């Protein structure tokens, strides 16, 4: 028999930014991520699920 097993890894990092409000902070971090100024790697590993 053949089985398809899914492996899900979770990477996360808290990023501090100066902003006037939450929405501006969120936009800044999204822009940083899009410009690849924030790149998650193995040091950001938080867990895995195998199902």
N, C-alpha and C positions, 0 to 999 in steps of 0.2 A: 504494500500500500504506500501511497505518497500523501504527505500532509503539508499544508501551507501553514507555517508558524510565523507570526508577526513579532518582531522585536521593536519596541518603542523606547528610545532613549530621551531623557529630559535634560536639557542644558538650560541654565538660567544664571543671570548676573544682575545685581542691583547697580544702577548707574545714577550718580548724583549730578544734577544740573541746576544752574541758577535760572529761574524763570519767574514771571509775574503771577502765574497761576498753574494749576495742574494741567490744563489743556495745552498750554504753551510748553510745559516741561515734556509732556508726552510727544508733542510734535517735534521738539528738538531731538529727543532720543530716537524717534522713528527716522528722522533725517540722518542722524549719525549712523544708524544701522544700515540705511539704504546706501550711504556713501562708504560703507564698509569701514567706518571708524570704530565700530563695535563688531568684533568677530568672536563668537563663542567657540571655545575649544575644550579639550578634555579636562582642563582645570575647572570648568564650569559645570561638570557632570553632577547631576543631582539624583539620578536613579534610572532604573529600567523596569520594563514590564515585558514579559514574554507570554504571549497568548496564542 
